[in-house]
Structures are given as C-alpha cells and as structure tokens.
Amino acid sequence: MTGLRKLERDFVRADLAAVRGLIAQLGDEDVMARLGLEERRDELQKTITQLDRAGEEPVASAALFFGGRPVSGSRGIESEFAGSAVTKFQDIVAKVLAHESVGLGQRGVVPNKGASTLHITNIVRGSFGFLLEEVHSQPPLTETSLKKAVGDATRLLEALGERDEEQFRTAVEAIDDRILGTAREFFVLMRQSGATLRIVAGEADRSFGSEAVARAAERATSTTVEDAEETMSGQLAGILPDARQFEFRTGRDQGTIRGKVSRSLAADQLKRFNHDWVNVDALARMNVKRVRRSGAVVREAFTLLALDKEDAA
C-alpha cells in the first residue's frame, strides 16, 4: 500500500473510531441517532475495505503537510508561505521531469514544463497541508513519467534532510545544479519561516523537524553540482551493453574509471566499441559530474559520450 493510500486509510480509521465512540455513549432512547451513526460506521468500514483492495494509482500525487510558525493548528496557514512552498515544490518536480526526459539546460525555460503540472485537489488533515495530484480526463493504464518525477523529487528532499551523508551525496550525484538550487530555495524558505514539513508520496512518508530542515538548507546551500565535458586518453577495458556501464583505464592518477554510457549511444555502437576499442589506445569524450561540498570535490560521476583515435586531437 502506498503512503498516500495508507494516509487516507488512517484518516478513515480515525473517523471510524470516533463514530464507534459516539455509538457507545448512546442510550436506548437515542434510536434515530444510533441509526444514523451506524449507517456512517458501515460506510467507513466499506471505504476501508475498498482502500485495502485497491491497487496503486498510476498517476502522480503528493501530500505536503506544514507545521511550525506559519501554521495555525489545523485551521489555516499563512497564504504567502503556502503559495511559495507549493510553487517551489512544483518547480523541483518540473526540473526533475525535464532532467530525466529531455535534459535540463543550465539556464532558460524548463523544457516540457506543462507536462509536470500538479493540481491542488484537497486540503488534508494532520497539521495543515495540501494534496497535489496529476489530473487526466481519462485515467492512464500505466505509470506516468510525472509520477516517477514526483517520487525522485521526494527522495532528493528526503536525502537532503537525512543524517547519512553518503545517502545525500548519492542522491545529489543524480541531479544537476538547477534542481539543487530550487531545493535550496525550498528549504531556505522553510528554515526562515520556522516551518516543519511532512511529505507523503508513493511509498515515501518523511517528516522534517526543525533540525532536519536546518540540515537540508545547509547542505543545499554549501553544495554545488558541476557538469563539464572532458577528453581523457587511455584504453577501454570493456562495456556492459545491457547495464550501459563502462570501464576505462586512464594514464592519470585516477587509474581505471567506471561510469555510465550516454543514452545517445545505440546498442549496436556499444557492441562495436567492445569489438574495436578494448585494449586500444583511445581518446574518450566524457561528461564529468562533480559534486562539491564547501568547495571540495566529494563525488565524481562519469558518462561516456564517444571514443576516438588517440591521434585524432
């Protein structure tokens, strides 16, 4: 059961417990009240059964619960804060979707932004929050790319707030600096506003207290992600076509480097690389992603773009 489905069931169970409590307090003379409450009890029990049997929705959804200074119990939330927080979350999702589908440039308009639109479909209980959902005129039969993007965006935010430094570095390695920059704006807003957060999306159900918010804001502020295209001399050790992974022996201090193969290289090209280039002097053109924390490189990732003859330069 997904986090949102479990969340909905928990709300219904809470209502059911309240109704049962009211029924237990009724006397024999409260016939009409008992009939109404018992009908409500049966409806709630039926809803729980349906939720238990329902499969996972193929569309994107996320519930954002806010607490702290901008929130007045379960009655309301500061409109300026709420608008900014929801907008920044939507922006993170849009950039993650673009990064995963068509690529995200260093600046300019976010590609295919319309495909990332989430709608506020409900106000949710539990402090104060919003349910954001992907809306279709006809429900899709398979999981949408936006659902994956929402899941990946949620996992990134989760990693920023985690105590585990390695989990954070691994998550940041998969994104670019524009996504990280928007995550930075999101958590700086949370910290400056004295807000706390809970996100429920898919299987994820993550709470950010004030300490986690501060840690996420600090990490996002002190971290940068750099992408650069570099050419390295050495020899191809081999490529795993199905896994789209490579090993390349360099003449540098780095020794043998490992990484992914660009999606632009077709399967037959990878087979030719294994046939023509293994143990042959070559120039490898690569995209190198470096994650810096307070200026120091803490992680490098390599993507093979092309191979050429050693004397081609």
BELFEN-V267672 format. One line per field, one symbol per residue. ss: DSSP state (A for helix, B for strand, O for the rest). psi: psi as a letter, one per 20 degrees, with the letter a starting at -180 (. if undefined). burial: + if it has 16 or more other ideal C-beta (glycine too) atoms within 10 Angstrom, else -. A space follows every 10 residues. Layout:
ss: ???
psi: ???
burial: ???
This chain:
ss: OOAAAAAAAA AAAAAAAAAA AAAAAOOOOO AAAAAAAAAA AAAAAAAAAA AAAOOOOOOO BBBBBBBBOO BBOOOBBOAA AAAAAAAAAA AAAAAAAAAA AOOOOOOOOO OOAAAAOOBB BBBBBOOBBB BBBOOOOOOO OOOOAAAAAA AAAAAAAAAA AOOOAAAAAA AAAOOOAAAA AAAAAAAAAA AAAOBBBBBB BOOBBBBBOA AAAAAAAAAA AABBBBBBBB BBBBBBBBBB OOOOBBBBBB OOOOOBBBBB BOOOOOAAAA AAAAAAOBOO BBBBBBBBBB BBBOOBBBBB BBBBBBBBBA AAO
psi: prggghgghg ghhggghggh ggghiqrhil gghggghhgg ghghhhgggh hhhqrppirq qqpopqabhi pncjhrqpgg ggggggghgh hggghggghh giqorhrapp qkhhijpqqo iqpqrncpaq ppqppqhppq hrpqhhgggg ghgghghghh iqhohghghg ghhjarhggh hhhghghggg ghikqrqppo pcipnppoah ghgggggggh hipqpppqpq pqqbpphrpo ggilqrppor jrihcpqqar pqiiprhhhh hhghghipkp prpppqpppp ppokhppipq pppphrqrqh jh.
burial: -++++-+++- -+--++--+- --+------- ------+--+ +--+--++-- +-----+-++ ++++++++-+ +-----++-- ++-+++-+++ +++++++++- +--+-----+ +---++-+-- ---+--++++ ++++------ ---+-+++++ ++++++++++ ++-----++- ++-+++++++ ++++++++++ +-+-++++++ ++-+++-+-- -++-+++-++ --+++----- -+-+++--+- +--+-+++-- ------+-+- +---+----+ --+---+--- -+++-++++- +++----++- +++++-+--- ---
